[in-house]
């Protein structure tokens, strides 16, 4: 999963889930989406390849609930299917990949800042 528990449930200890909130799961979903989009780009010339994507909101809810992404992975409906049945629209995939990369970096920066705050608090700075 994405958090690490410290201590036993119900003993008043803090878990990774409460320290980082939804951001750990968001980072996991964005990472998975990056892989799906990269696969789409890599298969832009593969006959019959069907472009896929991950619905971020559905995936985030799924990861938080049961740790899986399967229900959030969807086939993308193209605006114009190629004659060989490939549904990858390269410009759309590249744009989605770039946007996802920025969102991934933003989430990672937030988590790094949070870890820095926790480290300073533990050191007493």
C-alpha positions as CSV (number, residue, x, y, z in Angstrom):
1,X,0.0,0.0,0.0
2,X,1.3,3.5,0.6
3,X,1.5,4.2,4.3
4,X,3.4,2.6,7.1
5,X,1.9,2.2,10.5
6,X,3.8,2.9,13.7
7,X,2.4,0.8,16.6
8,X,-0.7,-1.2,16.8
9,X,-4.2,0.1,15.7
10,X,-6.0,1.9,18.4
11,X,-3.0,2.5,20.6
12,X,-2.8,6.2,19.9
13,X,0.1,5.9,17.6
14,X,0.4,7.6,14.2
15,X,0.2,5.8,10.9
16,X,1.6,6.9,7.5
17,X,-2.0,7.3,6.3
18,X,-2.7,10.1,8.8
19,X,0.7,11.7,8.4
20,X,0.5,12.0,4.6
21,X,-3.3,11.9,4.1
22,X,-4.4,11.2,0.6
23,X,-1.1,12.3,-1.0
24,X,0.6,8.9,-0.7
25,X,-2.2,7.2,-2.5
26,X,-2.2,10.1,-5.1
27,X,1.5,9.5,-5.8
28,X,0.8,5.8,-6.3
29,X,-2.0,6.5,-8.7
30,X,-0.1,9.1,-10.7
31,X,2.8,6.6,-11.0
32,X,0.6,3.9,-12.3
33,X,-1.0,6.3,-14.7
34,X,2.4,7.4,-16.0
35,X,3.1,3.7,-16.9
36,X,-0.2,3.3,-18.7
37,X,0.3,6.5,-20.7
38,X,3.9,5.5,-21.5
39,X,2.6,2.2,-22.8
40,X,0.1,4.0,-25.0
41,X,2.9,6.2,-26.5
42,X,5.2,3.2,-27.0
43,X,2.4,1.3,-28.9
44,X,1.3,4.3,-31.1
45,X,2.2,2.2,-34.2
46,X,1.1,-1.2,-33.0
47,X,-1.9,-2.4,-35.1
48,X,-5.0,-3.0,-33.0
49,X,-3.6,-1.6,-29.8
50,X,-6.3,0.0,-27.6
51,X,-5.2,3.1,-25.7
52,X,-6.0,2.9,-22.0
53,X,-6.1,5.5,-19.2
54,X,-6.7,5.6,-15.5
55,X,-9.6,7.7,-14.0
56,X,-7.7,9.5,-11.3
57,X,-10.7,10.0,-8.9
58,X,-11.9,6.4,-9.2
59,X,-8.4,5.0,-8.9
60,X,-7.7,7.1,-5.8
61,X,-10.9,5.9,-4.2
62,X,-10.1,2.3,-5.1
63,X,-6.5,2.5,-3.8
64,X,-7.7,4.0,-0.5
65,X,-10.5,1.4,-0.2
66,X,-8.9,-1.9,-1.3
67,X,-5.5,-1.1,-2.7
68,X,-6.3,-1.9,-6.4
69,X,-6.6,0.1,-9.6
70,X,-8.3,-2.4,-11.9
71,X,-11.7,-0.8,-11.8
72,X,-10.3,2.6,-12.6
73,X,-8.4,1.5,-15.8
74,X,-10.5,2.3,-18.9
75,X,-10.0,2.0,-22.6
76,X,-9.9,5.5,-24.2
77,X,-12.4,6.3,-26.9
78,X,-10.6,7.9,-29.8
79,X,-11.9,10.8,-31.7
80,X,-10.8,9.0,-34.9
81,X,-9.7,5.4,-35.0
82,X,-6.9,4.5,-37.4
83,X,-7.5,2.1,-40.2
84,X,-5.4,-0.6,-38.4
85,X,-7.6,-0.4,-35.3
86,X,-5.1,1.4,-33.1
87,X,-6.8,4.0,-30.9
88,X,-3.7,5.9,-29.7
89,X,-3.8,9.6,-30.5
90,X,-0.2,10.5,-30.0
91,X,-0.6,14.2,-29.3
92,X,-3.3,13.5,-26.7
93,X,-1.2,10.9,-25.0
94,X,1.9,13.2,-24.9
95,X,-0.2,16.0,-23.4
96,X,-1.8,13.7,-20.8
97,X,1.7,12.3,-19.9
98,X,3.2,15.8,-19.5
99,X,0.2,16.9,-17.3
100,X,0.5,13.8,-15.2
101,X,4.2,14.3,-14.8
102,X,3.7,17.8,-13.4
103,X,1.0,16.6,-11.0
104,X,3.3,13.7,-9.9
105,X,6.1,16.2,-9.2
106,X,3.7,18.5,-7.3
107,X,2.5,15.7,-5.1
108,X,6.1,14.5,-4.6
109,X,7.2,18.0,-3.6
110,X,4.4,18.2,-1.1
111,X,5.3,14.9,0.5
112,X,9.0,15.9,0.7
113,X,8.0,19.1,2.4
114,X,5.8,17.1,4.9
115,X,8.6,14.7,5.6
116,X,10.9,17.7,6.2
117,X,8.4,19.1,8.7
118,X,8.2,15.8,10.5
119,X,11.9,15.4,10.6
120,X,12.4,18.9,12.0
121,X,9.7,18.3,14.6
122,X,11.4,15.0,15.7
123,X,14.7,16.8,16.0
124,X,13.2,19.7,17.9
125,X,14.3,22.3,15.4
